[in-house]
Amino acid sequence: MQSLHVNGYDMPYLDVGEDRDRPPLVCVHGSLSDFRVWGCVLGPLTQRHRMIVPSLRHFFPAKWNGVGDTYSIAQHVSDVIAFIEKLELGPVDLMGHSRGGHICFRVAQQRPDLLRRLVLAEPGGELDASLDPDYAGGPSPLLARFTASAGKIAAGDIDGGLAVFVDTLEGAGTWPRLPAMVKQNLRDNAYTLIGQVRDNRPPFSKADAESIKMPTLFVLGARTKGLLPKVLHALAAHVPYSKTAIIPNATHPMFEQAPQKYCEVVLDFLAG
């Protein structure tokens, strides 16, 4: 594990594989996660690409208590931009999952000069009225559930809070069925959810989508339910140079459930 000092914070990262005359692939994890989540795809992807995989501010291996105002979408976007700049490797390929996909989308908006290609695996977020005729404004419909989850965590009921979060995304009864290692990784990042409910992330707009000019791959789990598929399809319809790949029989953690298929579609896109 290495680290880069960005915006006053030592950002830890893994650097795996060789350059192979291609841009490196920088990977940004999602909520309650960290650089370990990419472990199941490191092998296949590093056969062709150098992978640089950071853990965002306050995520494992950091130990954060949820106090302070340095956890936000804006902070993490700024950190990823500074991280890529400090690498001094020229334009990179950037891949993000869930909340990390939202961060990567905003990086692509703000600093397209830093990127060659963009991979967004079910980016998290909401849609404004320009993309969703049913938009009513106000907080995300998921926010109340995530706030309840964060409240349990803040009160010391880590597993209870994580169960609310996981079951909200994947369906009732999911938490007890998770493998022990996955549960522990979630526990290691539990307090970041306290910061996340204060994110106040702006919804995606049609103008946002149209501003993404680099080739972009959207990746969707065929069995993912709820808001995520709606957001993905709305963005993909308006990002000019985009394509969408669907991973059969997979839900939101699609690269953990179907790593071989996920790597196939990503490698094919990056080779284009």
N, C-alpha and C positions, 0 to 999 in steps of 0.2 A: 504494500500500500504506500502511495506517495501522497503529497499534498501540494497545493498551490495557494499562496496568500492572495485572496481576492476580496476587495471591499472590506478590509479589516478582519477577515475570517480565513482560517486555514481550511480549505476545502479538500477533503480526502478523496482519492480516486484510485481506480485500478487502471493499469495500462498493459494491455494484453495483445499479443500478436505482433506482426511485422507490417511495415508500411506497404510493401508489395506494389509500389508505384501507384497507389490509390490514396485518396484523402482518408484520414481516419474517420471512424464512426463514433461520434460522441452520443452516449445514451443517458437519458434523464428519466429517473424513476418517478412513480406516482405517489399517492397518499399512503401514509403508514408503511413506507417502504424505504429502500436504500439500495446501494450498488449491488448488494447480494442477489437482488431479485432477477438480475440478468444472467445468473449463473447457468441456467439450463440452456441458454443459447450462445454462450461464449465459445464453446467448442466449434460448432459449425460455422459461426460468423467469422471467427478468427482464422479459419482456413483461407479466407480471402481478404480480410480487412484487419487492420490494427483497430482495436476497440479501446476507447477511453471512457471510463464509466465512473462518474462522480457520485458522491452522496451529497445532497443539498444541505444547506445551512440548517442546523439543529437536528438532522437525522443521524441515525447510527453511522459511525461509532460515537458520535457526540451523545451526551446525556443532558437533556434539556428539561426544565421543570414547567415549561409552558408560560413563563412570565416574561413580559417585554413585548416590544413592537417590532422586532426584527424578523418575524415570520410573516411573509405575505407573498402573493403572486409577484408583485412589483419587485420585491427584494430578490426573489429567486430568479426572475428574468434578468435583473441587473447582474446577479452573481454569475449566471451562465454566460452572459455576454463577456464579462470580465475574464472568466475562466478560459473561454475560447481565444480571446485576445492574448492572454498570457501564454497559451500553448505555443503561439507563434509558428503555426503549421500551415497557414494559409486557409482557404475555405475548407470547411469540414462538411461531412454528412451528419445530420442531426436527427436523432430518433427519440421520441418521447411517448410515454404511456400514461393515459388517464390524466391526472393533474399535471404530470410531466409533459403530456402532449399539449396541454394548454400553455405551459411555459414555453415550449419549443415554438408553438405558433406565434406567440408574442415576440420571441427572439427573431423569428423570420420576418415579422413585420418591421421591427425596429432596426435590425442590422442584416439586411439581405446580403451585404457584401461578405459576411462571415461564413455563408453557407453555400454548398453546391446542391445538395438534395435534402429533402425533408421527409421523414416518416412519422406519421401520427397514428398511433394505435389507440383508438377510441378516446380522443381528447375530451377531457372533462370541461364542463361549462354549461352556459345557458345561451339561448338565442333571443335576440331582440325582435322588435316588430318587423324589421326589414326582412327577417328570415322565418318568422313564425307568426302567422296571422292570429294565433290565439294568445300572443304575448300580452300579459296583463301588468307587467312591471312588478316591482317588489322583489323580495328575496326568493331564492331557489326553493321549489317545493321540497327538496331534500334537506334544506338547511335545518328545519325543526328536528328531524331525526338525527342529524349529525351533531346538533347542539345538545340533544339529550345524551348522545354517546359521549361527547366531550365532558358533559357534566358528571357522568358516572366515573370517567377516568380521573377527573380532578378530585373527586371524592374518595379515590383510592380503589374503586371497583374496576380494575383494568380489564379483566376478562368480560365483565358485564357490559362495559362500554364498547369494547371491540366486537362483541356479539351483535349489538345493535347496529354498528356500522356495517359489518360484513353481511348480515342478514338483510339489511336495506338494499344492498347492491346485488346480492346473489340469491336471495330468497330465504324464507324462514327455515331455520334448522341447519343452515350452512356451517355456522361456527363450530358445533361439536364434531362435524365430519372432517374438518381441516387437519392435515398432517401436523404432527407436533412441531416440526421445524418451521412450518409456515406460521403457526401460532406464535412461536417465540420471536420470529422476525417482526411480527405485528406488535407484540408486547414491547420490543426494543424501541419502537417508534411511537408508542401510544400517545405520549404527551404532545406530539406535533399536531394532533387533532384539535387540541385546545387553541392553538394558533390558527388552524385552518378555518375554524368557524368565524374568524374575524377577517378573512381574506378580502371580502368585498370586491371580488373579481368582476370586471365588467363583462356583460354578455357579448357574445359574438354578433357582429353585424354583417350585412351583405358587403359593405365597403371593406370591412376587415378581410373577408374571404377574397375579395377581388384584388387586394393588395399583395397577396402572396404570389410571387412571380417565379420562384424556382420550382422545378419538377417536384411533385408531392405525392406520396403514397399514403392513402388512408387504409387502415387495417381494422376489420370488424370481426368479432366473434359471431358466428351465425346464430347462436342461441342467446346472445346478450339481450336483455329486456330493458324497458324503461326509457329514460331520456337519452342515453348515450347513442343509440343508433340514429335517433332523430337528429341529434346535433351533428353527427358524422355525415349523414346524407345531405343535410342542408349546407354544410361547409363544402363538401366535395362537389356539389352542384355549381359552386361559384368560384372555387379556386381554379384559375385558368388552366394550369398544366398539371392536372391531378388525375389519378386513377385510384380505384378502390379494389382491395383484395378482401375476400371473405374466407375466414378460417372455419371449415366445417366442424360441427359438433363442439364448438368452443364458446365460452362466455367471456366475461371481461378480462380475466387473467389468461388470455389466449396463448401467449408464448410459453406459459408454464404448462398449460394443458396439451398443447400441440406444438412443441418446439420445432420438430422437423418441418412441418408445413409452414410455420411462421418464418423460419429461416429461408426456406425455398422462395417465398414471395418477396422477402426483403432483399435477398441476394440477387434475384432476377431484376428487381427494380434498380438496385444500386449499380448493376452492370450495364444498364441501358444507356 
